[in-house]
Amino acid sequence: MLKLLTLLMFAALVFTSCSDDDDNNQMVDVSKFVAQMEDVRDEMVQLRDNARYGDKKDMYPQDSKYILDDAVIQIEKTIRFFRNGTETEPTQEKVDSAIANANKAIADFKATQRAEDLPPEFKEAELYVNGRAGGYIDFGYSPNYSKFGESGKQAFTVELWFKLKYTEGFGSIISCFNEDGETQTRKGWVINNFDNSRVRMTIGLESWGLMEPGVNFATTEQWAHFAAVIDENGINGGPEVIKVYLNGELKDQATAQAGKNYLSNYLETSMVAFGQPAGVGGMTDAWRLSGYIKDFHIWKSAKTEEEIRKIKDKEILVTGSESDLVCGWAFTSTVENNEDIKDLTGKYSAKLVGEYQWNTID
């Protein structure tokens, strides 16, 4: 009997010990994890809010705020998940990863600090082009604007920020497009506003075809980021060959049309913003828009949704040295010569024509 009692007491002791171990394993104190992340969150907020923004030495460009804005949102999301239990396996490694991302954002932000005053002629500004009064941006001609490899296998991305002054009828925001009824050809691409209610990416196809995925949009006086991704090989292995995004969100897509590949614009026609070339020479009086543009890029690759979001949020800073960047213009500050605005790569030049205005940012 004594031996039986002894065995029972030993078993109970072992069970209790194991239960305690299980409880200890399950009871993770996340408060120390949260405190670590809150410290770096507060550092980012203070850096962002106390920094001086402007054109002078040691100041930061206004757009640099976005770097820290996004990083603060990301770490606050992680903090919230740790607190409410959404993160079911809180570990120091995950905290370290979140802090590393925050520290990278801090470093990226600090790297944008101005080393010297901007020259008086280079002020942060928004470029307004009055297309309705005949103004437009002429980017010149290059086959690289609309041709991206072998027919039937072309892949490219066009993305930009725009702000419309008016939405009236039909008009081009950016155009590399030509439509010729006599030859029954539609060539190149155009990002356009249709019927006051929709922004589309229109591409010309063989055999007089068109693809025009888009998104409902009738907003004026507000910046929006638009991106169109084209990949005739299939985007991410799927059947879709075009996807369009507004403010980083997928809004529409289209699949290939049998026997109708994308047809690049083989005419020596300028690429134009807020207007439309009339064939090889001159401009049409139609397809006019008035508005603003900035951070316009053409890529000879099909960007992923994550890449588009990071470019939009300036987590990826476009410098001009990227191997897949065809061309890019910032249009975020005044320039020395409005008829010779070099792109980020240094290979291309744009000129402002007709009515336009640089509106400086105080």
Phi, psi and omega in degrees: 000316180299319178297322180295317179297319180298316179296320180295318180294322180294317179297319179296320180296316179296317181297317180296319180297317179295320179297319179297319179297319179297316180298319180296323180291325183279334183269086178263126179280104183274354184298323179291325176295314181299318181299319179298316181288325178296325179298313181286328175299313180296324178298317179295317181298315180295320179297314181296314187282337182261351179292151175261131184247136180161200187264352188270163177306141179074358173272172180243146172298148181303322183294342181296338178303325184299330181300312181281327178305310183293321180294323177296317179300317183295316183285329175294327175296316179296318178301315181298319180294323177295319184290316187269001176088002175299322172279104187277346179230069180291127181223161177295328180298319179291323176296315180299322179295316179297319180291323178297319177296320179294318180295327176295319178297320178298315180296318179297319179298311182297330181293343180271358180298135185290132178275343179204166176297143168292138176304153183307327182281351180249087179251143174302131187203163172251135182266117176256130179242121182269081182296328181294337178258013176100002178282151175195169174252127179254114181268002183075180181255139167205134175299338182290343179290333186229351180248130188223050176112200186288140179304134181087353181227020185282147179216132178198167178223136173238128179213149184194164168259138175219158176218117184273139175277319179221158168235106182224122175059231183239137179201157181266132169273308172222133183225132169237031197247149172216134177237125184233107182293329182292317180268357181054050177232141172235123192229144175082202185219157177209130170270121190222158173259125185245122170056037176063010190218000187207136172253130188229157164256114178254129175236142177279143180239163173300157176062038173067027183267165177219150165232134188218057176292147182198194184215141177299129185199121178219035186263136175242159176057033178214129181293140175220145177256127180238137178221139175234128180246127180237130176211105183290348176279354184101124183284122181054035177080001182268179180282344182289136178247350173223137170227140178238144184232142172238123181053040175084000182250134178295127183243331182200161179205163181215148179259166185295151173258127185304127176074012182229092177277161173300136181246112180291158181278103184272358174282152180276067185253135178298148165280138189223145172247137178067024175192184183216126177297148175260088183066222183279331183232145175080177181235148175280160174274350179264184176058033183263140174224156173241133181175196185239156179214146172201161176047057180264126182223144168243130181241141176266047176204159178269104182288146176280166178299321179294318179296319179298315179297318182290325175294315179302315183275001181063024167289330169253117180266120182279122187251338185106349181265359182293137185293334182257007178276119176284307182199164179192139176232134181278314184052041181246003175208156178298161187233165181289321184223111182290351178254006179208075182261105182292145176277176185297329181278344184081003184267337188231161181223142177242155175226148178266133185234141176074219185273122176206169181203135171269116178261106185292149180258122180286000000 
